[in-house]
Every structure is written in structure tokens, then in C-alpha cells.
Amino acid sequence: MATTVAGQEALLHWLALHLVPGLGTSNAVKLIRTLGAPQAVFHSSVSELEACGLRPAVAQSIVSGVSFEDAAAEAEKARAAGAEIITFHDPRYPDALKEIFDPPLLLYARGRTDILQAFKIAIVGSRRPSPYGYAVTDKLSAELAAAGLVIASGMARGIDTAAHHGALRVNGSTIAVLGCGVDIVYPSENRKLAETIAARGLLLSEFPMGAVAFPQNFPIRNRIISGISSGVMIVEAAQYSGSLITARLALDQGREVFAVPGNIVAKQSWGPNLLIKQGATLIQDWKDVVDALPTPVRRMIFEAQQDQLCLQGLNAPAATSGAAPASEITVAPLGRRLLDLIQLDASIHIDALIEQLRENCAPEIIAALCELELAGQIRQLPGKNYLKVW
């Protein structure tokens, strides 16, 4: 019990330091690295804190302890929301994140904190991607997640959302780094996705509980997306976009930068195509990502693939000799005709499908579309638009 009380008291010191007005992330981490622990910071005098480079007003705020009341309220909010607080000295705090210039003092987490120490790839891009962007993101995310990598992104509209869905589709792991509190869902249409990630992956943020998604928060959170990852992949990004900020941060942090090439006349392709011109690794296949990663990551993936092959070999005798491979799915004639009309790189509206298949009634076409969607051969985009799954 004494350990629990001591742990709670230590957490309050971390939170209080995190909530000191005007302190900032860089100064907070500098104090920890200089003085060793938040308790030592709060036991320091104003002159000692000023000697560490703090402004007099900030030093006085620390010494007065005014942030402790806020810290107690913050801890209660986190408990009520089922969130854990991972401090800079917590073993679960990602080692890679500690290496960046301005790591967060602490992280709020909802979900599986065990994946914080796993190897991660960030996938980010346009909030208004093309059907090609959706398809390639879903494909690459699913393949990388199936290989054992954790997919990190920001749960924004568009490419971020597709990256999370791709990982979850193959029962992989994914981390959503938020520009708001972990108890806030932004954008609101991703509420179901946020619940799924909290249950099967991890929601992560450095912003306090209840913090809303102000525009200035997103460039700040982008350094965490790249900071926790071994590399960052850009899929469609305009000339001036947050994704390019993330790519620049990744370069500053010594991370690998990957880019998926796109149509040279499309605005969304400007960012990744420019990055490729500047030396980013061009991605055509998930193995292109793996080939550019550090040796420990490649070894982990190779061992995971070997284990999977061994398991398949052990299970093979149990399969009946006449069974068809799982990838072969029987498709009705109407379904095959729909697959001929639905493309990989351009969505088609349901009205256009009904117009081109006049010999079939609308309910038959809708039923066939549902079967194809359940079989994972097509996916429905907003507005009753359909796209073939890669």
C-alpha cells in the first residue's frame, strides 16, 4: 500500500510539473535531466531554478506549488476515462521518443501500452485523398501490420484513417497520436474507430484530459508520430501540409522517410513526389519499407515470418486435400461483372453501376455489392461510392 501511495504522489509531481504555466516541454525535460526527478524540481529554490535557465515568473510558479491542485484533478479525470499516464522515467515510455530534441514530459494513453516498445512505422497523408490514395494506404498498412510492425498515425480524416483501418483489418496493432486529449474524439466521425483503437491498439497524446483539437496542436503532435517510429511514409500530400511537416521532423530526428509516388498532375501528389526528388525512398511494395529499416527491425520481421511459415506447416496436415485456398472466394456471375466495373484507382457511384447493369434490378445489385464487401473484395466510400480492394 505504501508503494501505491508513493507512486501516486510521484505521479502528482509529474503532472504538476507538466501543468506549470509557461514552463514548456523543452524546459520541463531539461529540468528532469538536470535535477533527476520532479520531486527534486519542486524542492529547489527560485535561484536554483533560474540557474537552470527558467524565467523568474516560471520559477516562482514551481516553488509556490500552485499546479498541484490542477494535477490532482487531472489524475482523477484520467482515471475516470480509463487512461494511464506514462511519465518520462516510466519503462513503457518509448526509447526512440526520448532521443528527439523536445520529447514530451509525459504521455496519456488509452489501450494497449505494451505496443509502445514495438517497432513502428508512421503512415500519414492528405485529409482529402484520391481513391488511389485510400487503396494504396489500406494495402500497405495491412501488409506492414501483418508483418509485425505497429502502424502509427494521427487519426485524421483521409490517409490517417485508412492507415488505422488497414492495420485493424488484418488484426494488426495501431497507435493513434492525437492533437487533443485522449478522452476527446476528433474528427467526430471517427468515434467508432477511436473506440476500436482503444480496445485493440492505443490512443496516445501529450495534451491534458479534455483538451480540444486546436489547429496549433497538430504540428506539435506530429513530432510524436515521427518520434515513436522507425520511419515515416507519406501517401498523398499537398504542397503545404502537415504531412510534409511530419516528414521534415522525421528527417531532423534521423528517421527514414518513405513516399508513395503519384500522378504528377494531381495536387495530392506534389508532396510525396517532391520528397522522392529530395531523396526519400520510393515505395512500390511493403518490402521496400522493410529493406530500408534498421537491422533489428528487419530481423524481427524475418523471425516473425519464419514462425508463421512453421505454424502453417504444422497446420497443413489437418487441412483436407480437396479444400480450396482461403484466398479463392466463389463469386456469382453478377459479382464478377461488378468487379469488372469497379476499379482500384477510381471509385464508381452505385447509380453508375445500376445504369450499366440494366438487365439486373437495383436490389440484386445492392445485394451483390454487399456480398463483395463482406468478402473483402470491394470497399464502400462515403456517398455510396465503391472501390476495388487491392
Phi, psi and omega per residue, in radians:
M1 nan -0.669 3.140
A2 -1.085 -0.669 3.130
T3 -1.116 -0.717 3.135
T4 -1.096 -0.787 3.123
V5 -1.092 -0.746 3.125
A6 -1.111 -0.678 3.119
G7 -1.143 -0.694 3.107
Q8 -1.154 -0.680 3.119
E9 -1.144 -0.724 3.112
A10 -1.103 -0.722 3.126
L11 -1.084 -0.689 3.106
L12 -1.084 -0.650 3.089
H13 -1.122 -0.734 3.098
W14 -1.081 -0.829 -3.136
L15 -1.106 -0.732 3.141
A16 -1.068 -0.727 3.110
L17 -1.161 -0.689 3.119
H18 -1.077 -0.539 -3.034
L19 -1.734 0.104 3.111
V20 -1.122 2.159 -3.114
P21 -1.082 2.283 3.044
G22 1.387 0.029 -3.089
L23 -1.291 -0.894 -3.142
G24 1.468 2.738 -3.071
T25 -1.140 -0.834 -3.070
S26 -1.075 -0.779 3.134
N27 -1.150 -0.664 -3.139
A28 -1.104 -0.810 3.139
V29 -1.171 -0.632 3.095
K30 -1.069 -0.724 3.108
L31 -1.097 -0.730 3.141
I32 -1.118 -0.754 -3.123
R33 -1.212 -0.471 -3.135
T34 -1.491 -0.792 -3.010
L35 -1.760 -0.273 2.995
G36 1.780 -0.679 -3.089
A37 -2.789 2.715 3.117
P38 -1.013 -0.620 3.130
Q39 -1.017 -0.715 3.122
A40 -1.166 -0.585 3.112
V41 -1.119 -0.814 -3.086
F42 -1.279 -0.309 3.083
H43 -1.576 -0.026 3.139
S44 -1.423 2.747 3.086
S45 -1.502 2.922 3.119
V46 -1.030 -0.763 -3.117
S47 -1.132 -0.652 3.119
E48 -1.165 -0.675 3.128
L49 -1.228 -0.666 3.080
E50 -1.113 -0.587 3.103
A51 -1.155 -0.375 3.077
C52 -1.486 0.034 3.078
G53 1.759 0.139 -3.130
L54 -1.455 2.607 3.015
R55 -1.215 2.609 -3.093
P56 -0.950 -0.720 -3.099
A57 -1.119 -0.703 3.136
V58 -1.209 -0.740 3.106
A59 -1.048 -0.716 3.134
Q60 -1.147 -0.661 3.115
S61 -1.088 -0.704 3.135
I62 -1.139 -0.849 -3.090
V63 -1.095 -0.636 -3.118
S64 -1.208 -0.405 3.136
G65 1.254 0.394 -3.073
V66 -1.136 -0.369 -3.062
S67 -1.472 -0.089 -3.090
F68 -1.195 -0.607 3.110
E69 -1.132 -0.745 3.075
D70 -1.111 -0.635 -3.128
A71 -1.112 -0.724 3.131
A72 -1.114 -0.726 3.114
A73 -1.152 -0.671 3.141
E74 -1.141 -0.729 3.116
A75 -1.083 -0.680 3.123
E76 -1.177 -0.708 3.096
K77 -1.081 -0.730 3.137
A78 -1.100 -0.781 3.124
R79 -1.069 -0.749 -3.111
A80 -1.116 -0.563 -3.116
A81 -1.567 0.005 -3.112
G82 1.269 0.451 -3.124
A83 -1.731 2.535 3.035
E84 -1.803 2.652 3.110
I85 -1.966 2.077 -3.082
I86 -1.872 1.957 -3.064
T87 -1.518 2.939 -3.100
F88 -1.008 -0.522 -3.133
H89 -1.659 -0.006 3.133
D90 -1.239 2.357 3.117
P91 -1.012 -0.409 -3.135
R92 -1.388 -0.245 -3.136
Y93 -1.098 2.248 -3.062
P94 -1.039 2.225 3.139
D95 -1.057 -0.702 -3.114
A96 -1.093 -0.581 -3.111
L97 -1.229 -0.528 3.116
K98 -1.137 -0.367 -3.052
E99 -1.416 -0.255 -3.060
I100 -1.348 2.951 -3.049
F101 -1.091 -0.752 -3.067
D102 -2.292 1.217 3.140
P103 -1.164 2.578 3.092
P104 -1.148 2.564 -3.132
L105 -1.162 -0.637 3.108
L106 -2.666 2.878 -3.126
L107 -2.256 2.427 2.999
Y108 -1.658 2.336 -3.044
A109 -2.371 2.371 3.009
R110 -2.209 1.983 3.118
G111 2.261 -2.501 -3.034
R112 -1.551 1.657 3.139
T113 -1.252 -0.230 -3.136
D114 -1.124 -0.416 -3.092
I115 -1.453 -0.032 3.129
L116 -1.132 -0.504 -3.124
Q117 -1.634 0.003 3.112
A118 -1.376 2.884 3.091
F119 -1.304 2.347 -3.025
K120 -2.230 2.555 2.994
I121 -2.129 2.267 3.097
A122 -1.595 2.394 3.050
I123 -2.211 2.069 -3.117
V124 -2.392 2.872 3.139
G125 3.042 -2.808 -3.004
S126 -1.099 2.547 3.011
R127 -1.400 -0.221 3.115
R128 -2.244 1.160 -3.069
P129 -1.323 2.846 3.028
S130 -1.411 2.912 3.043
P131 -0.975 -0.618 3.068
Y132 -1.052 -0.764 3.136
G133 -1.079 -0.764 3.085
Y134 -1.031 -0.839 -3.034
A135 -1.134 -0.810 -3.076
V136 -1.215 -0.594 3.103
T137 -1.151 -0.810 3.122
D138 -1.038 -0.762 -3.113
K139 -1.124 -0.932 -3.080
L140 -1.154 -0.702 3.123
S141 -1.079 -0.792 -3.137
A142 -1.103 -0.747 -3.104
E143 -1.194 -0.721 3.119
L144 -1.185 -0.676 3.103
A145 -1.164 -0.688 3.119
A146 -1.144 -0.465 3.111
A147 -1.374 -0.144 3.076
G148 1.936 -0.003 3.104
L149 -1.489 2.600 3.055
V150 -1.571 2.305 -3.132
I151 -1.629 2.125 3.110
A152 -1.893 2.430 3.071
S153 -2.779 -2.969 -3.008
G154 -1.957 0.117 3.123
M155 1.008 0.406 3.042
A156 -1.350 2.995 3.054
R157 -1.089 2.739 2.993
G158 1.479 -2.211 -3.031
I159 -1.043 -0.745 3.138
D160 -0.987 -0.848 -3.134
T161 -1.072 -0.750 3.125
A162 -1.091 -0.644 3.132
A163 -1.120 -0.784 3.113
H164 -1.113 -0.775 -3.124
H165 -1.092 -0.696 -3.135
G166 -1.059 -0.774 3.131
A167 -1.143 -0.769 -3.110
L168 -1.174 -0.543 -3.103
R169 -1.067 -0.527 -3.132
V170 -1.845 0.370 -3.120
N171 1.046 0.548 3.071
G172 -1.528 -3.113 -3.106
S173 -1.838 2.526 -3.139
T174 -2.543 2.579 3.115
I175 -2.124 2.229 3.053
A176 -1.822 1.997 3.109
V177 -1.642 2.078 -2.956
L178 -1.729 2.679 3.030
G179 -1.728 0.436 3.134
C180 -2.632 -3.073 3.082
G181 -1.186 2.703 -3.114
V182 -1.248 -0.118 3.066
D183 -1.704 0.079 3.141
I184 -1.979 2.377 3.101
V185 -1.809 2.103 3.075
Y186 -2.488 2.212 -0.057
P187 -1.267 2.772 -3.009
S188 -1.103 -0.490 -3.121
E189 -1.222 -0.177 3.116
N190 -1.661 0.374 -3.116
R191 -1.038 -0.808 -3.137
K192 -1.132 -0.701 3.111
L193 -1.087 -0.743 3.134
A194 -1.064 -0.721 3.121
E195 -1.118 -0.704 3.134
T196 -1.160 -0.742 3.130
I197 -1.135 -0.695 3.116
A198 -1.092 -0.525 -3.120
A199 -1.499 -0.618 -3.012
R200 -2.035 -0.214 -3.141
G201 -2.357 -2.318 -3.090
L202 -2.629 2.297 2.952
L203 -1.696 2.305 -3.007
L204 -2.385 2.455 3.105
S205 -2.804 2.660 2.988
E206 -1.745 -0.100 -3.101
F207 -1.444 2.536 -3.081
P208 -1.075 2.851 3.104
M209 -1.016 2.401 3.112
G210 1.415 -0.068 -3.140
A211 -1.146 2.265 -3.128
V212 -1.489 2.894 -3.028
A213 -1.496 1.346 3.052
F214 -1.236 2.568 -3.120
P215 -0.965 -0.630 -3.101
Q216 -1.217 -0.225 -3.128
N217 -1.282 -0.488 -2.975
F218 -1.243 -0.748 3.028
P219 -1.064 -0.548 3.122
I220 -1.178 -0.777 -3.110
R221 -1.240 -0.421 -3.088
N222 -1.069 -0.547 3.141
R223 -1.165 -0.436 3.092
I224 -1.344 -0.704 3.115
I225 -0.985 -0.846 3.124
S226 -1.300 -0.602 -3.064
G227 -1.147 -0.575 -3.128
I228 -1.506 -0.103 -2.971
S229 -1.857 2.705 3.035
S230 -1.376 -0.415 3.127
G231 -2.844 2.822 -3.117
V232 -2.184 2.243 3.105
M233 -1.878 2.284 3.105
I234 -1.833 2.170 3.079
V235 -2.120 1.827 -3.123
E236 1.084 2.061 3.121
A237 -2.758 2.359 3.134
A238 -1.291 3.074 -3.053
Q239 -1.040 -0.724 3.121
Y240 -2.070 1.761 -3.047
S241 -2.602 2.780 3.095
G242 -1.124 -0.495 3.138
S243 -1.113 -0.676 3.107
L244 -1.228 -0.542 3.022
I245 -1.085 -0.758 3.124
T246 -1.092 -0.708 3.115
A247 -1.098 -0.734 3.124
R248 -1.132 -0.715 3.086
L249 -1.083 -0.709 3.129
A250 -1.059 -0.739 3.105
L251 -1.097 -0.768 3.127
D252 -1.077 -0.557 -3.102
Q253 -1.549 0.022 3.134
G254 1.352 0.415 3.129
R255 -1.603 2.762 3.037
E256 -1.261 2.503 3.077
V257 -2.078 2.204 3.139
F258 -2.039 2.636 3.124
A259 -2.514 2.397 3.087
V260 -1.637 2.089 -3.102
P261 -1.166 2.685 -3.123
G262 -2.456 3.131 3.116
N263 -0.999 2.202 -3.025
I264 -1.223 -0.262 3.124
V265 -1.726 0.003 -3.131
A266 -1.617 2.369 -3.137
K267 -1.045 -0.634 -3.097
Q268 -1.171 -0.328 -3.090
S269 -1.541 -0.156 -3.049
W270 -1.017 -0.819 -3.072
G271 -1.106 -1.015 -3.117
P272 -1.110 -0.642 3.128
N273 -1.138 -0.666 3.081
L274 -1.127 -0.742 3.138
L275 -1.067 -0.671 3.118
I276 -1.137 -0.730 3.076
K277 -1.040 -0.578 -3.094
Q278 -1.526 0.018 3.043
G279 2.020 0.009 3.087
A280 -1.137 2.642 3.136
T281 -1.273 2.170 3.114
L282 -1.319 2.273 -3.066
I283 -1.915 2.086 3.006
Q284 -1.987 -0.324 -3.051
D285 -2.650 2.696 -3.107
W286 -1.072 -0.473 3.124
K287 -1.180 -0.433 3.069
D288 -1.085 -0.613 3.102
V289 -1.177 -0.862 -3.086
V290 -1.067 -0.710 -3.103
D291 -1.061 -0.477 -3.088
A292 -1.631 -0.049 -3.075
L293 -1.483 2.821 3.121
P294 -1.034 2.718 -3.086
T295 -0.942 -0.770 -3.141
P296 -1.028 -0.601 -3.141
V297 -1.230 -0.778 -3.139
R298 -1.097 -0.681 3.126
R299 -1.112 -0.745 3.134
M300 -1.055 -0.769 -3.120
I301 -1.157 -0.744 3.132
F302 -1.063 -0.788 -3.140
E303 -1.127 -0.676 3.109
A304 -1.127 -0.701 3.109
Q305 -1.141 -0.701 3.112
Q306 -1.097 -0.752 3.120
D307 -1.077 -0.700 -3.129
Q308 -1.142 -0.715 3.116
L309 -1.123 -0.671 3.104
C310 -1.113 -0.752 3.120
L311 -1.106 -0.700 3.115
Q312 -1.120 -0.656 3.116
G313 -1.151 -0.681 3.127
L314 -1.187 -0.608 -3.098
N315 -1.466 -0.247 -3.039
A316 -1.018 -0.775 -3.109
P317 -1.059 -0.464 -3.108
A318 -1.268 -0.325 -3.108
A319 -1.351 2.529 3.098
T320 -1.301 2.504 -3.039
S321 -1.119 -0.499 -3.086
G322 -1.623 0.083 -3.080
A323 -1.285 2.488 3.104
A324 -1.443 2.597 3.084
P325 -0.997 2.617 -3.111
A326 -1.081 -0.483 -3.087
S327 -1.285 -0.308 -3.125
E328 -1.552 1.940 -3.105
I329 -1.986 2.232 3.132
T330 -1.205 2.216 -3.118
V331 -2.082 2.264 3.108
A332 -1.151 2.782 -3.135
P333 -0.930 -0.732 3.126
L334 -1.138 -0.669 3.101
G335 -1.088 -0.716 3.120
R336 -1.119 -0.665 3.120
R337 -1.177 -0.655 3.083
L338 -1.134 -0.699 3.125
L339 -1.131 -0.520 3.078
D340 -1.210 -0.532 -3.094
L341 -1.520 -0.534 -3.091
I342 -1.510 2.243 -3.028
Q343 -1.772 2.896 3.081
L344 -1.370 -0.634 -2.958
D345 -1.944 0.094 3.112
A346 -2.626 2.149 -3.107
S347 -1.302 2.763 3.110
I348 -2.311 2.396 -3.100
H349 -1.372 2.643 -3.124
I350 -1.051 -0.581 3.117
D351 -1.106 -0.650 3.118
A352 -1.173 -0.634 3.098
L353 -1.161 -0.752 3.131
I354 -1.126 -0.662 3.134
E355 -1.133 -0.647 -3.086
Q356 -1.469 -0.251 3.129
L357 -2.057 1.039 -3.021
R358 -1.150 -0.406 -3.121
E359 -1.295 -0.201 3.083
N360 -1.934 2.498 3.132
C361 -1.380 2.800 -3.085
A362 -1.008 -0.778 3.132
P363 -1.039 -0.631 3.117
E364 -1.141 -0.726 -3.132
I365 -1.163 -0.751 3.125
I366 -1.078 -0.738 3.124
A367 -1.104 -0.723 3.136
A368 -1.161 -0.667 3.088
L369 -1.096 -0.714 3.106
C370 -1.085 -0.725 3.132
E371 -1.110 -0.751 3.132
L372 -1.136 -0.651 -3.142
E373 -1.199 -0.720 3.108
L374 -1.151 -0.558 3.123
A375 -1.372 -0.090 3.111
G376 1.375 0.296 -3.111
Q377 -1.608 -0.390 3.059
I378 -2.384 2.863 3.030
R379 -2.364 2.588 -3.115
Q380 -1.673 2.237 3.063
L381 -1.682 2.884 3.115
P382 -0.946 2.498 3.098
G383 1.491 0.344 3.128
K384 1.097 0.669 3.027
N385 -1.758 2.528 -3.057
Y386 -2.145 2.568 -3.093
L387 -2.439 2.409 3.108
K388 -1.285 2.426 3.099
V389 -1.390 2.382 -3.090
W390 -1.061 nan nan
